[in-house]
């Protein structure tokens, strides 16, 4: 493109030589002026067309960059979702596969070891360095069992009356997240409490499932076993203990 402007410049410069003696019914000055005008207009038209083409290319480039940004964002969200889904699957798999092992350890009286894999799953799901689990007799408002991991003073300060009040399965209180077991066994419900560390709770269903599993483990502790390893069939009603 630049060589075209160079040629136009040379033609304009040499105009007096080209129009010398060529009148076409015009004076020499008028002929030179007309030729310079035509060459200048040609140069301006070429510049205008080039600028328009450049602006179109800029707009197309911006559009491509936006599309690239949107695609990158979608890919990032997809990878994040896949990673989060895999993490959830690992947690669910760990919960399911750990039940036989925990049951066997409870049968042997190894309560602390029985809860280790469970506590690890809770820490992963909560994304917190501490948590508190309370097994509560919702009929009498009595705490039957507590499991603490880390500093949970703010969660421990929440009264039982607040926990057992009718409401959602998942809510917040005193800067803590509270997940209630999906159901109750023998009048008892389990509550998982941990300090809130994120603005949004990512997997409430998993937290409720973990609270429910703690309730199952609590009643597995109370099961009596025969010498051959089988369960003793008896009522789990605490009033008959």
C-alpha positions as a Markdown table, in Angstrom:
| # | Residue | x | y | z |
|---|---|---|---|---|
| 1 | Unk | 0.0 | 0.0 | 0.0 |
| 2 | Unk | 2.8 | 2.4 | 0.8 |
| 3 | Unk | 4.3 | 2.2 | -2.7 |
| 4 | Unk | 1.0 | 3.4 | -4.1 |
| 5 | Unk | 1.2 | 6.6 | -2.0 |
| 6 | Unk | 4.8 | 6.9 | -3.1 |
| 7 | Unk | 3.8 | 6.8 | -6.7 |
| 8 | Unk | 1.1 | 9.4 | -6.1 |
| 9 | Unk | 3.5 | 11.6 | -4.4 |
| 10 | Unk | 5.9 | 11.3 | -7.3 |
| 11 | Unk | 3.2 | 12.0 | -9.8 |
| 12 | Unk | 2.1 | 15.1 | -7.9 |
| 13 | Unk | 5.7 | 16.3 | -7.7 |
| 14 | Unk | 6.1 | 15.8 | -11.5 |
| 15 | Unk | 2.8 | 17.3 | -12.4 |
| 16 | Unk | 4.2 | 20.5 | -13.9 |
| 17 | Unk | 6.3 | 18.4 | -16.3 |
| 18 | Unk | 3.3 | 16.3 | -17.4 |
| 19 | Unk | 0.9 | 19.2 | -18.0 |
| 20 | Unk | 3.4 | 21.5 | -19.7 |
| 21 | Unk | 2.1 | 22.4 | -23.1 |
| 22 | Unk | -1.1 | 20.3 | -22.5 |
| 23 | Unk | -3.9 | 22.8 | -22.1 |
| 24 | Unk | -7.2 | 20.9 | -22.9 |
| 25 | Unk | -8.9 | 24.3 | -23.0 |
| 26 | Unk | -7.4 | 25.2 | -19.6 |
| 27 | Unk | -4.6 | 27.4 | -18.6 |
| 28 | Unk | -1.4 | 25.6 | -17.4 |
| 29 | Unk | -2.0 | 26.5 | -13.8 |
| 30 | Unk | -5.6 | 25.3 | -13.9 |
| 31 | Unk | -4.5 | 22.0 | -15.5 |
| 32 | Unk | -1.8 | 21.5 | -12.8 |
| 33 | Unk | -4.3 | 22.2 | -10.1 |
| 34 | Unk | -6.8 | 19.8 | -11.5 |
| 35 | Unk | -4.3 | 17.0 | -11.8 |
| 36 | Unk | -3.0 | 17.6 | -8.3 |
| 37 | Unk | -6.6 | 17.5 | -7.0 |
| 38 | Unk | -7.4 | 14.3 | -8.8 |
| 39 | Unk | -4.2 | 12.6 | -7.5 |
| 40 | Unk | -4.8 | 13.9 | -4.0 |
| 41 | Unk | -8.4 | 12.7 | -4.0 |
| 42 | Unk | -7.2 | 9.3 | -5.2 |
| 43 | Unk | -4.7 | 9.2 | -2.4 |
| 44 | Unk | -7.4 | 10.2 | 0.2 |
| 45 | Unk | -9.9 | 7.6 | -1.2 |
| 46 | Unk | -7.2 | 4.9 | -0.9 |
| 47 | Unk | -6.3 | 6.0 | 2.6 |
| 48 | Unk | -10.0 | 6.0 | 3.6 |
| 49 | Unk | -10.6 | 2.5 | 2.3 |
| 50 | Unk | -7.4 | 1.3 | 4.0 |
| 51 | Unk | -8.5 | 2.8 | 7.3 |
| 52 | Unk | -12.0 | 1.3 | 7.0 |
| 53 | Unk | -10.4 | -2.1 | 6.3 |
| 54 | Unk | -8.1 | -1.7 | 9.3 |
| 55 | Unk | -11.0 | -0.8 | 11.6 |
| 56 | Unk | -12.9 | -3.8 | 10.4 |
| 57 | Unk | -9.9 | -6.0 | 11.2 |
| 58 | Unk | -9.6 | -4.5 | 14.6 |
| 59 | Unk | -13.3 | -5.2 | 15.4 |
| 60 | Unk | -12.9 | -8.7 | 14.2 |
| 61 | Unk | -9.8 | -9.2 | 16.3 |
| 62 | Unk | -11.6 | -7.8 | 19.4 |
| 63 | Unk | -14.6 | -10.1 | 18.7 |
| 64 | Unk | -12.2 | -13.1 | 18.4 |
| 65 | Unk | -10.5 | -12.1 | 21.6 |
| 66 | Unk | -13.9 | -12.0 | 23.4 |
| 67 | Unk | -14.8 | -15.4 | 22.0 |
| 68 | Unk | -11.5 | -16.8 | 23.0 |
| 69 | Unk | -12.0 | -15.3 | 26.5 |
| 70 | Unk | -15.5 | -16.8 | 26.7 |
| 71 | Unk | -14.2 | -20.2 | 25.6 |
| 72 | Unk | -11.3 | -20.1 | 28.1 |
| 73 | Unk | -13.8 | -19.1 | 30.8 |
| 74 | Unk | -16.1 | -22.0 | 29.8 |
| 75 | Unk | -13.2 | -24.4 | 29.8 |
| 76 | Unk | -12.0 | -23.2 | 33.2 |
| 77 | Unk | -15.5 | -23.6 | 34.6 |
| 78 | Unk | -15.8 | -27.0 | 33.0 |
| 79 | Unk | -12.4 | -28.1 | 34.5 |
| 80 | Unk | -13.4 | -26.7 | 37.9 |
| 81 | Unk | -16.8 | -28.5 | 37.7 |
| 82 | Unk | -15.1 | -31.8 | 36.7 |
| 83 | Unk | -12.6 | -31.5 | 39.5 |
| 84 | Unk | -15.3 | -30.7 | 42.0 |
| 85 | Unk | -17.4 | -33.6 | 40.8 |
| 86 | Unk | -14.4 | -36.0 | 41.0 |
| 87 | Unk | -13.8 | -34.7 | 44.6 |
| 88 | Unk | -17.4 | -35.3 | 45.5 |
| 89 | Unk | -17.3 | -38.8 | 44.0 |
| 90 | Unk | -14.1 | -39.5 | 45.9 |
| 91 | Unk | -15.9 | -38.4 | 49.1 |
| 92 | Unk | -19.0 | -40.5 | 48.4 |
| 93 | Unk | -16.8 | -43.5 | 47.5 |
| 94 | Unk | -14.8 | -43.0 | 50.7 |
| 95 | Unk | -18.0 | -42.8 | 52.8 |
| 96 | Unk | -19.5 | -45.9 | 51.3 |
| 97 | Unk | -16.3 | -48.0 | 51.3 |
| 98 | Unk | -15.4 | -46.9 | 54.8 |
| 99 | Unk | -18.6 | -48.2 | 56.5 |
| 100 | Unk | -17.5 | -51.9 | 56.6 |
| 101 | Unk | -14.1 | -50.9 | 58.0 |
| 102 | Unk | -15.6 | -48.6 | 60.6 |
| 103 | Unk | -18.1 | -51.2 | 61.6 |
| 104 | Unk | -15.3 | -53.8 | 62.1 |
| 105 | Unk | -13.3 | -51.4 | 64.1 |
| 106 | Unk | -16.3 | -50.6 | 66.3 |
| 107 | Unk | -16.9 | -54.3 | 66.8 |
| 108 | Unk | -13.3 | -54.5 | 68.0 |
| 109 | Unk | -13.8 | -51.5 | 70.3 |
| 110 | Unk | -11.4 | -49.4 | 68.3 |
| 111 | Unk | -13.6 | -46.3 | 68.3 |
| 112 | Unk | -10.9 | -43.7 | 67.7 |
| 113 | Unk | -9.6 | -45.5 | 64.6 |
| 114 | Unk | -13.1 | -46.1 | 63.4 |
| 115 | Unk | -13.7 | -42.3 | 63.1 |
| 116 | Unk | -10.4 | -41.4 | 61.5 |
| 117 | Unk | -11.4 | -41.8 | 57.8 |
| 118 | Unk | -14.8 | -40.2 | 58.6 |
| 119 | Unk | -13.2 | -37.1 | 60.1 |
| 120 | Unk | -10.9 | -36.8 | 57.1 |
| 121 | Unk | -13.9 | -36.8 | 54.8 |
| 122 | Unk | -15.5 | -34.1 | 56.9 |
| 123 | Unk | -12.5 | -31.9 | 56.8 |
| 124 | Unk | -12.4 | -32.2 | 53.0 |
| 125 | Unk | -16.1 | -31.4 | 52.6 |
| 126 | Unk | -16.1 | -28.5 | 55.0 |
| 127 | Unk | -12.9 | -27.0 | 53.7 |
| 128 | Unk | -12.2 | -26.0 | 57.2 |
| 129 | Unk | -9.5 | -26.8 | 59.7 |
| 130 | Unk | -12.0 | -27.5 | 62.5 |
| 131 | Unk | -15.4 | -29.0 | 63.0 |
| 132 | Unk | -17.8 | -30.1 | 65.7 |
| 133 | Unk | -20.3 | -33.0 | 65.6 |
| 134 | Unk | -23.1 | -33.2 | 68.1 |
| 135 | Unk | -25.5 | -36.1 | 68.5 |
| 136 | Unk | -28.6 | -34.6 | 70.2 |
| 137 | Unk | -31.6 | -36.1 | 71.8 |
| 138 | Unk | -34.1 | -33.7 | 70.1 |
| 139 | Unk | -36.9 | -34.8 | 72.5 |
| 140 | Unk | -35.1 | -33.9 | 75.7 |
| 141 | Unk | -32.6 | -31.4 | 74.3 |
| 142 | Unk | -29.6 | -33.3 | 75.6 |
| 143 | Unk | -26.3 | -33.8 | 73.9 |
| 144 | Unk | -25.6 | -37.5 | 73.7 |
| 145 | Unk | -22.1 | -37.3 | 72.1 |
| 146 | Unk | -19.7 | -34.7 | 70.8 |
| 147 | Unk | -16.7 | -35.1 | 68.3 |
| 148 | Unk | -14.4 | -32.1 | 68.2 |
| 149 | Unk | -11.6 | -31.4 | 65.7 |
| 150 | Unk | -9.6 | -28.2 | 66.0 |
| 151 | Unk | -10.8 | -24.9 | 67.6 |
| 152 | Unk | -14.6 | -24.8 | 67.5 |
| 153 | Unk | -15.3 | -22.4 | 70.4 |
| 154 | Unk | -17.7 | -20.3 | 68.3 |
| 155 | Unk | -19.6 | -23.4 | 67.2 |
| 156 | Unk | -19.6 | -25.0 | 70.7 |
| 157 | Unk | -21.2 | -21.8 | 72.0 |
| 158 | Unk | -24.3 | -22.4 | 70.0 |
| 159 | Unk | -27.0 | -23.7 | 72.4 |
| 160 | Unk | -28.8 | -27.0 | 71.9 |
| 161 | Unk | -32.1 | -25.1 | 71.7 |
| 162 | Unk | -30.9 | -23.4 | 68.5 |
| 163 | Unk | -29.9 | -26.7 | 66.9 |
| 164 | Unk | -33.1 | -28.5 | 67.5 |
| 165 | Unk | -35.5 | -25.8 | 66.5 |
| 166 | Unk | -37.5 | -26.7 | 63.4 |
| 167 | Unk | -35.9 | -25.4 | 60.2 |
| 168 | Unk | -33.7 | -26.1 | 57.3 |
| 169 | Unk | -31.2 | -29.0 | 57.0 |
| 170 | Unk | -28.4 | -26.4 | 56.4 |
| 171 | Unk | -28.2 | -22.9 | 57.9 |
| 172 | Unk | -25.8 | -20.5 | 59.5 |
| 173 | Unk | -25.5 | -19.3 | 63.1 |
| 174 | Unk | -22.9 | -17.3 | 65.0 |
| 175 | Unk | -20.4 | -17.5 | 62.1 |
| 176 | Unk | -20.8 | -21.2 | 61.8 |
| 177 | Unk | -22.4 | -23.5 | 59.2 |
| 178 | Unk | -24.7 | -26.1 | 60.6 |
| 179 | Unk | -25.8 | -29.2 | 58.8 |
| 180 | Unk | -28.5 | -31.5 | 60.3 |
| 181 | Unk | -28.8 | -35.2 | 59.5 |
| 182 | Unk | -31.5 | -36.0 | 57.0 |
| 183 | Unk | -33.5 | -37.9 | 59.6 |
| 184 | Unk | -33.5 | -39.0 | 63.3 |
| 185 | Unk | -32.9 | -42.4 | 64.9 |
| 186 | Unk | -34.4 | -43.2 | 68.2 |
| 187 | Unk | -35.2 | -39.5 | 68.8 |
| 188 | Unk | -31.6 | -38.4 | 68.1 |
| 189 | Unk | -30.4 | -36.2 | 65.3 |
| 190 | Unk | -26.8 | -35.4 | 64.3 |
| 191 | Unk | -25.5 | -31.9 | 63.7 |
| 192 | Unk | -22.3 | -31.0 | 61.9 |
| 193 | Unk | -20.9 | -27.5 | 62.8 |
| 194 | Unk | -17.9 | -25.8 | 61.4 |
| 195 | Unk | -16.6 | -22.2 | 61.1 |
| 196 | Unk | -17.7 | -20.5 | 57.9 |
| 197 | Unk | -14.6 | -19.9 | 55.7 |
| 198 | Unk | -16.2 | -19.3 | 52.3 |
| 199 | Unk | -19.0 | -17.0 | 51.1 |
| 200 | Unk | -20.9 | -19.8 | 49.4 |
| 201 | Unk | -21.5 | -23.3 | 50.6 |
| 202 | Unk | -20.6 | -25.5 | 47.6 |
| 203 | Unk | -22.0 | -28.9 | 48.5 |
| 204 | Unk | -24.8 | -28.7 | 51.1 |
| 205 | Unk | -26.1 | -32.3 | 50.2 |
| 206 | Unk | -22.7 | -33.7 | 51.1 |
| 207 | Unk | -22.6 | -31.9 | 54.4 |
| 208 | Unk | -26.1 | -33.3 | 55.3 |
| 209 | Unk | -24.9 | -36.8 | 54.2 |
| 210 | Unk | -21.8 | -36.5 | 56.5 |
| 211 | Unk | -24.0 | -35.4 | 59.4 |
| 212 | Unk | -26.3 | -38.4 | 58.7 |
| 213 | Unk | -23.3 | -40.8 | 58.7 |
| 214 | Unk | -22.2 | -39.6 | 62.1 |
| 215 | Unk | -25.6 | -40.5 | 63.4 |
| 216 | Unk | -25.3 | -44.0 | 61.9 |
| 217 | Unk | -21.8 | -44.4 | 63.5 |
| 218 | Unk | -23.1 | -43.3 | 66.8 |
| 219 | Unk | -25.7 | -46.1 | 66.9 |
| 220 | Unk | -23.2 | -48.6 | 65.6 |
| 221 | Unk | -21.1 | -47.8 | 68.7 |
| 222 | Unk | -24.1 | -48.9 | 70.9 |
| 223 | Unk | -24.6 | -52.2 | 69.1 |
| 224 | Unk | -23.6 | -55.3 | 71.1 |
| 225 | Unk | -21.8 | -58.1 | 69.3 |
| 226 | Unk | -21.9 | -61.8 | 69.9 |
| 227 | Unk | -18.6 | -63.7 | 70.2 |
| 228 | Unk | -19.0 | -65.0 | 66.6 |
| 229 | Unk | -19.1 | -61.4 | 65.4 |
| 230 | Unk | -22.8 | -61.2 | 64.7 |
| 231 | Unk | -25.1 | -58.5 | 66.0 |
| 232 | Unk | -27.2 | -58.8 | 69.1 |
| 233 | Unk | -30.8 | -58.1 | 68.3 |
| 234 | Unk | -32.1 | -55.6 | 70.8 |
| 235 | Unk | -33.9 | -52.3 | 71.0 |
| 236 | Unk | -31.8 | -49.2 | 70.6 |
| 237 | Unk | -34.2 | -47.1 | 72.6 |
| 238 | Unk | -32.1 | -45.1 | 75.1 |
| 239 | Unk | -34.9 | -45.2 | 77.6 |
| 240 | Unk | -34.3 | -48.9 | 78.0 |
| 241 | Unk | -30.6 | -48.7 | 78.4 |
